[in-house]
Amino acid sequence: MRTMFSIIIPLYNKAHTIKRTLDSVLNQTFTNYEIIIINDGSTDNSVSFIKSNFNDARIRIIEQENKGVSGARNRGISEAKNEYIAFLDGDDEWLPEYLEFMVKTSLEYPDAGLLLCGRYTQNIQTGERKSSVPAAYAGKIKQIEFFHNPHVFAHISATVVKRELIANHISSWGGFIEGQKFNEDFVFLFRVALHTKTAYCGFPLAIYNGNVEGQATSSNLTERKVKDSLLFHNVVIAEWIATQRRNLYFKIFMKYELRHIFLLKLKNEKKEENRDFIKSLDSNYKKIFPAIEWTLYTKTGLKKLVIYYIMFTKLIWRLRNYPRIV
């Protein structure tokens, strides 16, 4: 049986970008898919624009009251009928061979429940693109350890997940966290990765468009970002513990990730914010750090020492040759 996809596109006021997105799907060289558009209470003419400009039986538009992008994706998951679920935001795009190569990836690694693809980051205003594929994976399809560096491998619009995996595991915690504005995609991806093998297609075939009008990631909502960052960290460590701490690389990466956050806050003279952030973290994080290191982070008067120590740990990280974008 040929691999079939249910493509989930959350839609909220994307009349200015949805044509590019849908054109990129309808131009795919692999054509065995359905497109599920969840209209999340749009107040512009997004839906009427789609109906006037696209006439394809594979497109389904489902209406719901505004619940945010997480609620829209969850609705799409519940409506999906096919073997694999592919996510695509209403302002991102795929190159024509994207689904074809994701089929190749699924056939080479049938045990992988999470399939990721290389991507470009593009300034939608200027058209300037930069590939995110690390050199060691360029032009290859390989099984990877997701937690060697999720920031390199993962982007929601370059993600395919087995529907069976979602039904067996993810449904127990409800998919994407509704109401979460930032990091909602990474919570989902981290939790999925803790339950399955991951395969990576090292060709930049997805396009993340930045500098888009109305884009959530461009919002200057500092307090909300801090709150959602805490939610992300606390939820994913709970998932890791629930899996009996099987993935040791999760522990290594989360230490690196938190050290980076602490470093930025200290460099920006946010010592009190850093202390409050640490206090709000799940207590299990304290257990994965050496006791003396954690004590350093709770002392606001040791800024220079902490910065030097974190820079040293980042050097060790790089010496391990974990993938990064250069």
C-alpha positions as CSV (number, residue, x, y, z in Angstrom):
1,M,0.0,0.0,0.0
2,R,1.3,3.4,-0.9
3,T,2.0,5.8,2.0
4,M,-0.9,8.2,2.4
5,F,-0.9,11.6,4.2
6,S,-3.5,13.7,6.0
7,I,-2.1,17.2,5.8
8,I,-3.3,19.5,8.7
9,I,-3.3,23.2,8.1
10,P,-4.5,25.5,10.9
11,L,-6.0,28.6,9.5
12,Y,-6.5,31.9,11.3
13,N,-6.5,35.1,9.2
14,K,-4.0,33.9,6.6
15,A,-5.7,35.3,3.5
16,H,-2.4,37.0,2.6
17,T,-0.3,33.7,2.7
18,I,-2.6,30.8,2.3
19,K,-2.4,30.8,-1.6
20,R,1.4,30.2,-1.4
21,T,0.9,27.4,1.1
22,L,-1.9,25.6,-0.7
23,D,-0.1,26.0,-4.1
24,S,2.9,24.3,-2.6
25,V,0.8,21.3,-1.5
26,L,-1.1,20.9,-4.7
27,N,2.2,21.1,-6.7
28,Q,3.6,18.0,-4.9
29,T,5.0,15.2,-7.0
30,F,3.4,12.7,-4.6
31,T,-0.4,13.2,-4.8
32,N,-2.0,10.6,-2.5
33,Y,-3.2,12.9,0.3
34,E,-6.0,14.8,1.9
35,I,-5.8,18.4,3.0
36,I,-7.6,19.2,6.3
37,I,-7.9,23.0,6.8
38,I,-9.1,23.9,10.3
39,N,-10.6,27.4,10.1
40,D,-10.0,28.6,13.6
41,G,-12.5,31.4,13.7
42,S,-10.8,33.6,11.1
43,T,-12.2,37.1,10.8
44,D,-10.7,37.9,7.4
45,N,-11.7,36.4,4.0
46,S,-9.4,33.4,4.3
47,V,-12.1,30.8,3.7
48,S,-13.9,32.6,0.9
49,F,-10.6,33.1,-0.8
50,I,-9.8,29.4,-0.7
51,K,-13.3,28.5,-2.0
52,S,-13.0,31.0,-4.8
53,N,-9.5,30.0,-5.9
54,F,-9.2,26.3,-5.2
55,N,-11.4,23.5,-6.5
56,D,-9.8,20.2,-5.4
57,A,-11.7,17.3,-3.9
58,R,-8.8,16.6,-1.6
59,I,-9.4,19.8,0.4
60,R,-11.7,19.8,3.4
61,I,-12.4,22.9,5.3
62,I,-13.6,22.4,8.9
63,E,-15.0,25.3,10.9
64,Q,-14.6,25.9,14.6
65,E,-14.6,28.7,17.1
66,N,-11.2,30.2,17.8
67,K,-9.2,27.9,20.0
68,G,-5.7,28.8,18.9
69,V,-3.3,26.9,16.8
70,S,-3.1,23.9,19.2
71,G,-6.8,23.5,19.2
72,A,-6.9,23.7,15.4
73,R,-4.2,21.0,15.1
74,N,-5.9,18.8,17.6
75,R,-9.1,19.0,15.6
76,G,-7.2,18.2,12.5
77,I,-5.7,15.1,14.1
78,S,-9.2,13.9,15.1
79,E,-10.4,14.3,11.5
80,A,-7.4,12.6,9.9
81,K,-8.0,9.4,8.0
82,N,-4.7,8.4,6.6
83,E,-1.6,6.5,7.7
84,Y,0.6,9.5,8.3
85,I,-0.2,13.0,9.6
86,A,1.8,15.9,8.0
87,F,1.7,19.3,9.6
88,L,1.9,22.6,7.7
89,D,1.2,26.1,8.9
90,G,-0.8,28.5,6.8
91,D,2.2,30.7,6.1
92,D,4.8,28.0,5.4
93,E,5.5,26.1,2.2
94,W,6.8,22.8,0.8
95,L,9.0,22.3,-2.3
96,P,7.4,20.0,-4.8
97,E,9.4,16.9,-3.8
98,Y,8.7,17.2,0.0
99,L,6.0,14.4,0.3
100,E,7.9,12.2,-2.2
101,F,11.0,12.3,0.0
102,M,8.9,11.7,3.1
103,V,7.6,8.6,1.5
104,K,11.2,7.5,0.8
105,T,12.0,8.2,4.5
106,S,9.1,6.2,5.8
107,L,10.0,3.2,3.5
108,E,13.6,3.2,4.6
109,Y,12.7,3.5,8.3
110,P,9.3,1.9,8.7
111,D,9.8,1.6,12.5
112,A,10.2,5.4,12.8
113,G,7.0,7.1,14.1
114,L,8.4,10.6,13.7
115,L,9.7,11.7,10.3
116,L,11.5,15.1,10.0
117,C,12.8,17.0,7.0
118,G,15.4,19.6,6.4
119,R,14.1,23.1,5.8
120,Y,14.9,26.6,4.6
121,T,14.3,29.6,6.8
122,Q,13.0,32.4,4.5
123,N,12.4,36.1,4.9
124,I,9.0,36.3,3.2
125,Q,9.5,40.0,2.5
126,T,12.9,39.7,0.8
127,G,12.9,36.0,-0.4
128,E,16.3,35.4,1.2
129,R,16.7,31.8,2.3
130,K,19.1,29.9,4.5
131,S,19.2,26.1,4.8
132,S,19.0,24.5,8.3
133,V,20.4,21.1,7.3
134,P,23.6,20.4,9.2
135,A,26.6,19.3,7.0
136,A,26.8,15.7,8.4
137,Y,23.2,15.0,7.3
138,A,23.0,17.0,4.0
139,G,21.7,14.9,1.1
140,K,21.1,11.8,3.3
141,I,18.2,10.0,4.8
142,K,19.1,8.6,8.2
143,Q,17.7,7.5,11.5
144,I,18.7,10.1,14.1
145,E,18.8,10.7,17.8
146,F,16.3,13.5,18.1
147,F,17.8,14.9,21.3
148,H,21.2,15.3,19.9
149,N,19.8,18.7,18.9
150,P,16.1,19.2,18.4
151,H,16.5,22.8,17.3
152,V,18.5,21.6,14.3
153,F,16.2,18.8,13.3
154,A,12.7,19.9,14.2
155,H,10.2,22.3,12.8
156,I,6.4,21.6,12.8
157,S,5.9,22.4,9.1
158,A,8.6,19.8,8.3
159,T,7.1,17.0,10.5
160,V,5.2,13.9,9.7
161,V,3.9,11.6,12.5
162,K,2.3,8.1,12.3
163,R,-1.4,8.4,13.1
164,E,-1.1,5.1,14.9
165,L,1.5,6.5,17.3
166,I,-0.8,9.4,18.1
167,A,-3.7,7.1,18.7
168,N,-1.6,4.8,21.0
169,H,0.3,7.4,23.0
170,I,-0.3,11.0,22.3
171,S,-4.1,10.8,22.7
172,S,-3.6,10.1,26.4
173,W,-2.3,13.6,26.9
174,G,-4.4,15.4,24.3
175,G,-2.0,16.2,21.6
176,F,-1.0,19.9,21.5
177,I,-1.6,21.9,24.7
178,E,-4.5,24.2,24.0
179,G,-4.0,27.8,25.1
180,Q,-0.2,27.6,24.8
181,K,1.0,30.3,22.5
182,F,4.7,29.7,22.3
183,N,6.6,26.4,22.2
184,E,3.4,24.4,21.7
185,D,5.0,22.7,18.8
186,F,8.1,21.7,20.7
187,V,6.1,20.3,23.6
188,F,4.4,18.0,21.1
189,L,7.5,17.0,19.2
190,F,9.5,16.3,22.3
191,R,6.8,14.1,23.7
192,V,6.4,12.2,20.5
193,A,10.2,11.7,20.2
194,L,10.3,10.1,23.7
195,H,7.9,7.4,22.4
196,T,9.4,6.4,19.0
197,K,12.3,6.3,16.7
198,T,13.0,9.3,14.5
199,A,14.1,9.5,10.9
200,Y,15.5,12.6,9.2
201,C,15.5,13.6,5.5
202,G,18.6,15.8,5.0
203,F,17.2,17.7,2.1
204,P,15.8,21.3,2.6
205,L,12.3,20.7,1.2
206,A,10.2,22.7,3.6
207,I,10.2,26.4,3.9
208,Y,9.6,28.2,7.2
209,N,8.6,31.8,6.3
210,G,9.6,34.5,8.8
211,N,8.8,38.2,9.0
212,V,5.1,37.4,8.2
213,E,2.4,39.9,9.2
214,G,0.5,38.6,12.3
215,Q,3.0,35.8,13.0
216,A,2.9,34.7,16.6
217,T,6.7,34.2,16.9
218,S,7.2,37.9,16.1
219,S,5.0,39.0,19.0
220,N,6.7,40.9,21.8
221,L,5.0,39.1,24.7
222,T,7.9,38.6,27.1
223,E,5.8,37.5,30.1
224,R,3.8,35.1,28.1
225,K,7.0,33.6,26.5
226,V,8.5,33.0,30.0
227,K,5.3,31.4,31.1
228,D,5.1,29.1,28.1
229,S,8.8,28.3,28.3
230,L,8.2,27.0,31.9
231,L,5.2,25.0,30.7
232,F,7.3,23.5,28.0
233,H,10.1,22.5,30.3
234,N,7.9,21.1,33.0
235,V,5.7,19.1,30.7
236,V,8.5,17.4,28.8
237,I,10.4,16.3,31.8
238,A,7.2,14.8,33.2
239,E,6.9,12.9,30.0
240,W,10.5,11.7,30.2
241,I,9.9,10.4,33.7
242,A,6.7,8.7,32.6
243,T,8.8,6.8,30.0
244,Q,11.1,5.6,32.8
245,R,13.9,8.0,31.8
246,R,14.7,5.7,28.8
247,N,16.3,8.4,26.6
248,L,19.6,9.5,28.2
249,Y,20.1,12.1,25.5
250,F,17.0,13.9,26.7
251,K,18.8,14.6,30.0
252,I,21.9,15.8,28.3
253,F,20.0,18.1,26.0
254,M,17.8,19.6,28.6
255,K,20.8,20.5,30.7
256,Y,22.3,22.3,27.7
257,E,19.0,24.0,27.0
258,L,18.5,25.3,30.5
259,R,22.1,26.4,30.8
260,H,21.6,28.5,27.7
261,I,18.5,30.1,29.1
262,F,20.3,30.9,32.4
263,L,23.2,32.4,30.4
264,L,21.0,34.7,28.4
265,K,19.1,35.9,31.4
266,L,22.3,36.7,33.3
267,K,24.0,38.4,30.4
268,N,20.9,40.6,30.0
269,E,21.0,41.5,33.7
270,K,17.9,39.5,34.6
271,K,19.2,37.9,37.7
272,E,15.9,38.1,39.6
273,E,13.9,36.8,36.6
274,N,16.5,33.9,36.4
275,R,16.0,33.1,40.0
276,D,12.2,33.1,39.7
277,F,12.4,30.9,36.6
278,I,14.6,28.4,38.4
279,K,12.2,28.3,41.3
280,S,9.3,27.6,39.0
281,L,11.0,24.7,37.2
282,D,9.9,21.1,38.0
283,S,11.9,19.9,41.0
284,N,13.2,16.9,38.9
285,Y,15.5,19.3,37.0
286,K,17.5,19.8,40.2
287,K,18.1,16.0,40.2
288,I,19.7,16.0,36.7
289,F,22.3,18.7,37.5
290,P,25.3,18.3,39.8
291,A,24.3,19.6,43.2
292,I,27.1,22.2,43.3
293,E,26.1,23.5,39.8
294,W,22.4,23.9,40.8
295,T,23.5,25.8,43.9
296,L,25.5,28.2,41.8
297,Y,22.4,29.0,39.7
298,T,20.4,29.9,42.8
299,K,23.0,32.4,44.1
300,T,22.4,35.8,42.5
301,G,25.8,37.2,43.5
302,L,27.9,34.8,41.4
303,K,27.1,36.1,38.0
304,K,30.6,36.0,36.5
305,L,31.4,32.6,37.8
306,V,28.1,31.1,36.5
307,I,28.7,32.7,33.1
308,Y,32.2,31.2,32.8
309,Y,31.0,27.8,33.9
310,I,28.2,27.7,31.4
311,M,30.5,28.8,28.6
312,F,32.8,25.9,29.6
313,T,29.8,23.4,29.4
314,K,28.9,24.8,26.0
315,L,32.4,24.1,24.8
316,I,32.1,20.5,26.0
317,W,28.8,20.2,24.1
318,R,30.5,21.3,20.9
319,L,33.3,18.9,21.4
320,R,30.8,16.0,21.4
321,N,30.0,17.0,17.7
322,Y,26.3,17.2,18.2
323,P,24.7,18.6,15.0
324,R,24.4,22.3,14.7
325,I,23.7,24.8,12.0
326,V,26.9,26.6,10.9
